[in-house]
Each structure stands twice: as C-alpha cells, then as structure tokens.
Amino acid sequence: MEEYVDVVIGQKVAILVDGNNIEKSIHSATKNQNTMLNFDTLIPKLLDNRQLNRMIYFREGVAISSKLAERLHQNFHGSVAPCHKSADIPLSIKATQLAAKVDTIIIMSGDSDYVELVRHLKGAGVRVEIAAVPATTAQILRDECDYYHEITEEDWFTYHNAQKKQKKKAYKKKKA
C-alpha cells in the first residue's frame, strides 16, 4: 500500500509593484480611472500559501494615496516607494538587492523593460513570476518568467464615490 506524504513548499516571496504600469493597464481595460486593484484578494492569490517577505509599491510622483500606503502597511507590512521618474530602475535595484533574501520575486507589471531583470534574477537562482493584465503584458515578458498570473476583473474594483466627489468639486468651483 502506497502512502502519500504532504509536501509543504516553504518559499519566501517578495512582491514588487510597478504602480503606474498596473494602474494604466487596469484603467485601459476598464475605461475607468476610478478602478483600483483589490490587494486584499489579489495578494493571497499570488502568494498561494507562501510566505510574504516584502511588498513594495513603486509609483512615479509624490502624490501617492496615504490611504493606500496605510492599507498596504496594515494588511501586508508593505511599503510605498515614490519614484523620481518611472519605477523601472528603483524596482530593478530593489529586486537585485532582494535576490539573495527570497526564493521568488513577483513583479506586478507587463512592461517589457523588465525582461533583462527577469533574466538576471533567474540566472541568480530566483524564481520570477509576473502578475499583470493580459491585454497589456508584453509576450516576451510572459515567455521569460517562470510563471504568469493574469490580473483580471476579479482582482479590481471601481470606486464609485470618487466620481460623485469630483463632480461636486467641479460644481463648487464653477459656482464660486
């Protein structure tokens, strides 16, 4: 009689988010600027019972929502990293620094600019996964990574009150 043993995979995972790329991809897919990632459901899905070591949300510009930063910190001990220009270089530097500390790096971006980073990390023995919106993900990036996670409409939500607030502000300015 054969006995089966449960295999437990113990991996430390870092999730690095190119915020501008993911936001633009979701807005393009939904045709709505008020659509946002639902990190509360997406992150556990990406981790799939693996250990989260780091989560960093890189975003161009200084106008990063303090609510997002607080939520990422509270729920995932994540942080937000404002970038001078695009997230490509800061995210790549952080991924290279983390390579010796984690087993897997999940890059949330469909940008082909990350192909050389993926190759470098894999060469260093790190598993590299990409999580992105399918319509805006470069095929070469999909081909290079170890695993591709599709970010779909199950992974985002639309904030409807934002539209009402914007209309109220526009009305008040017009009235004044």
C-alpha angles and dihedrals in degrees: 000000000000120000120206121215121207109240114216115202111208108196130160110218132196119198115204116187125202092207098190093050095048093044092050091047093052093044089050092049094047100031086225127110091203095065115110139178116266098224091178091070101024100055096053088047092052093046094049093194094318123128118265109224100172139356120191126177110204117198134172114240135025097264097093117151112256088208090059092048091049093046094049090049095047097045103033107010083245128155138212120231117197112212128210092224128347122349094239099096100037091045091048093049092049092047090052091049092050096046093093093046103050140045097216135028118198112200114199102209139088093210116130088215086084096061094096091046090052090050091048094049093047089050088055090055098258121137108234123203127182123211114190147130106280097224092057101037118109111237092223089059091051090049094051100047126084093232136006123213115197114221105212139170089282087068100055141051136200119238103219099181090064091069092051092049091049091051091049091051092048090048093050092049091048091049094049 
